[in-house]
Amino acid sequence: MTTRLSRRQFLSRGTAVAGGALLAPALLRSETKKQQLHVACVGVNGMGFADLSNIGSHPAVKFVGFCDVDSDRFDRADEAFPGVPHFADYREMLAELGDTVDAVSVSTPDHMHAHAALAALEQGNHVYCQKPLTRTVEEARRLQVAAEEAGVTTQMGNQIHSHVAYRLGTRLIREGVIGKVKEVHSWVGVSGRQHSGATERPDPAEVPSNLDWDLWIGGAPMRPYAPKVYHPFTWRDWQDFGSGALGDFGCHIFDPVFTALELTAPVTVKAEHDGTNDEVWPGPETVTYVFPGTEYTAGDQITVIWRDGGLKPPRDLAQLPDGEELPGGGSLFIGEEGNLVLPHVDMPKLYPVEKFADFTPPEESNLNHWHVWVDAVLAGERTSDGFHYAGPLTEAVQLGNVAALVRGRELEWDAAGLRVPNNSEADALLRREYREGWELGSA
Ligand SMILES: NC(=O)c1ccc[n+]([C@@H]2O[C@H](COP(=O)([O-])OP(=O)(O)OC[C@H]3O[C@@H](n4cnc5c(N)ncnc54)[C@H](O)[C@@H]3O)[C@@H](O)[C@H]2O)c1
């Protein structure tokens, strides 16, 4: 007797969760590999276009739906992949396409990641979701749990995870090239509110006919449209929509720190900066995390310090040679036997230079992050950057943003209880209220 399987049943049959790992029986895996993967995309311009270009360059992928709230922003996607049906509302797209969708890529502004990704997970779809995985700590936990329950293959869009530079950097740390790690400094030149140029809400303006502003706002509190300060790209500065410099770059730059040291949830976090208001993220900030130690760290705990907005760690810490400066962004690992600087998207460097003059790094490969996800979907496996990993990484990043909003207070973090036991104001900021009709998980 044979049983007809729907597309989704077929593609998810190999992904039952057992002991936290995805399973793919060998026979099914080879059958599955012959299948096309039907992918729908939410947000198709900006980074969304980079995502769909890379996902679509995999020979198994066929796009079945393009969704964007701005009808003027389909042009590049249409040129690259003509004939794919358009939608403005991801809820309508998922409902209409139903079982013909296997996987969904989410590239909206941060405040809508959790909504779109959760809707896809609840339909049993595999999900690729841009970084930071979510806008809040609670949402990151919610997606991690939902992905585990769905037993699908997920991945966050911090593509440098698969880049040879980060792969080599993490490997050198794990192979003990600089010994056990005593401290880490991470930084980026960007500031949390440099994109829109505004710190207060500007005067309302008429919404252009190509943009569905109600859908763009989605689960955030409604506010009037204004040009240039929100859509596209400049939404980053606003607490309601974006995640500041730490949220924008933390899931990139902390990624090799988490992978190399196998960091889990921080024990405490504290942020310092010049101040902000209720609307935008702070300017230059320093966020100090203390994590439990691991087999790759020197002590029972390890301090990881984040800086942005032009702040950098003291140059002398790295033992750079005269005339050499720290890169514009990246991480400095201080080891018991040397230091490693991992620039943001450049090859790792070891210091002091004389000590490592004869060191030859091992060969390391460069992977296509998007294809890693597609291949894992087809094989019924999970990737190293699935939501089981990206969830806790994003929780730590967004916890840093919570600390920034209550600046100067050392927050204790109870990861198991998802709470900040020593600060009720910070505890409330782990989650947010959603606009009526946009409660998380409702669509
Ligand atoms: N991985 C990276 O290197 C990288 C780089 C840039 C941006 N990003 C991430 O990608 C995401 C998008 O950033 P961006 O700079 O491309 O922003 P953007 O504003 O330039 O583009 C977002 C696109 O999504 C559309 N959109 C907005 N809300 C939508 C909704 N609810 N449903 C469907 N479409 C919607 C917009 O019209 C636009 O086309 C963010 O999460 C950002 O953090 C990642």
The ligand as an SDF file (V2000), in Angstrom:
LIG
                    3D

 44 48  0  0  0  0  0  0  0  0999 V2000
   23.0360   39.7120    6.5270 N   0  0  0  0  0  0  0  0  0  0  0  0
   23.4220   40.9140    6.1750 C   0  0  0  0  0  0  0  0  0  0  0  0
   24.5900   41.1810    5.8860 O   0  0  0  0  0  0  0  0  0  0  0  0
   22.3880   41.9990    6.1130 C   0  0  0  0  0  0  0  0  0  0  0  0
   22.6350   43.1960    5.4360 C   0  0  0  0  0  0  0  0  0  0  0  0
   21.6170   44.1420    5.3760 C   0  0  0  0  0  0  0  0  0  0  0  0
   20.4060   43.9070    6.0200 C   0  0  0  0  0  0  0  0  0  0  0  0
   20.2220   42.7470    6.6870 N   0  0  0  0  0  0  0  0  0  0  0  0
   18.9430   42.4570    7.3550 C   0  0  0  0  0  0  0  0  0  0  0  0
   17.9610   42.2750    6.3450 O   0  0  0  0  0  0  0  0  0  0  0  0
   16.7140   42.7920    6.7890 C   0  0  0  0  0  0  0  0  0  0  0  0
   16.2440   43.8310    5.7910 C   0  0  0  0  0  0  0  0  0  0  0  0
   17.1530   44.9180    5.8150 O   0  0  0  0  0  0  0  0  0  0  0  0
   17.2900   45.8900    4.5660 P   0  0  0  0  0  0  0  0  0  0  0  0
   18.4640   46.7570    4.8130 O   0  0  0  0  0  0  0  0  0  0  0  0
   17.2450   45.1060    3.3090 O   0  0  0  0  0  0  0  0  0  0  0  0
   15.9310   46.7510    4.7200 O   0  0  0  0  0  0  0  0  0  0  0  0
   15.1390   47.5200    3.5790 P   0  0  0  0  0  0  0  0  0  0  0  0
   14.1740   48.3780    4.2720 O   0  0  0  0  0  0  0  0  0  0  0  0
   16.1040   48.1460    2.6300 O   0  0  0  0  0  0  0  0  0  0  0  0
   14.4190   46.3630    2.7710 O   0  0  0  0  0  0  0  0  0  0  0  0
   13.3730   45.6240    3.3420 C   0  0  0  0  0  0  0  0  0  0  0  0
   12.4640   45.1260    2.2350 C   0  0  0  0  0  0  0  0  0  0  0  0
   11.3700   44.4420    2.8460 O   0  0  0  0  0  0  0  0  0  0  0  0
   10.1530   45.0600    2.4420 C   0  0  0  0  0  0  0  0  0  0  0  0
    9.2280   44.9230    3.5730 N   0  0  0  0  0  0  0  0  0  0  0  0
    9.1410   45.6920    4.6860 C   0  0  0  0  0  0  0  0  0  0  0  0
    8.2030   45.1880    5.5130 N   0  0  0  0  0  0  0  0  0  0  0  0
    7.6800   44.1060    4.9080 C   0  0  0  0  0  0  0  0  0  0  0  0
    6.6670   43.1750    5.2760 C   0  0  0  0  0  0  0  0  0  0  0  0
    6.0170   43.2400    6.4380 N   0  0  0  0  0  0  0  0  0  0  0  0
    6.3700   42.1770    4.3980 N   0  0  0  0  0  0  0  0  0  0  0  0
    7.0220   42.0880    3.1990 C   0  0  0  0  0  0  0  0  0  0  0  0
    7.9840   42.9550    2.8130 N   0  0  0  0  0  0  0  0  0  0  0  0
    8.3150   43.9430    3.6700 C   0  0  0  0  0  0  0  0  0  0  0  0
   10.5140   46.4650    2.0820 C   0  0  0  0  0  0  0  0  0  0  0  0
    9.5880   47.0700    1.2010 O   0  0  0  0  0  0  0  0  0  0  0  0
   11.8720   46.2650    1.4260 C   0  0  0  0  0  0  0  0  0  0  0  0
   11.7640   45.8810    0.0710 O   0  0  0  0  0  0  0  0  0  0  0  0
   16.9490   43.3410    8.1710 C   0  0  0  0  0  0  0  0  0  0  0  0
   16.5890   42.4040    9.1510 O   0  0  0  0  0  0  0  0  0  0  0  0
   18.4490   43.5680    8.2340 C   0  0  0  0  0  0  0  0  0  0  0  0
   18.9690   43.4780    9.5470 O   0  0  0  0  0  0  0  0  0  0  0  0
   21.1730   41.7910    6.7360 C   0  0  0  0  0  0  0  0  0  0  0  0
  1  2  1  0
  2  3  2  0
  2  4  1  0
  4  5  1  0
  4 44  2  0
  5  6  2  0
  6  7  1  0
  7  8  2  0
  8  9  1  0
  8 44  1  0
  9 10  1  0
  9 42  1  0
 10 11  1  0
 11 12  1  0
 11 40  1  0
 12 13  1  0
 13 14  1  0
 14 15  2  0
 14 16  1  0
 14 17  1  0
 17 18  1  0
 18 19  2  0
 18 20  1  0
 18 21  1  0
 21 22  1  0
 22 23  1  0
 23 24  1  0
 23 38  1  0
 24 25  1  0
 25 26  1  0
 25 36  1  0
 26 27  1  0
 26 35  1  0
 27 28  2  0
 28 29  1  0
 29 30  1  0
 29 35  2  0
 30 31  1  0
 30 32  2  0
 32 33  1  0
 33 34  2  0
 34 35  1  0
 36 37  1  0
 36 38  1  0
 38 39  1  0
 40 41  1  0
 40 42  1  0
 42 43  1  0
M  CHG  2   8   1  16  -1
M  END
$$$$
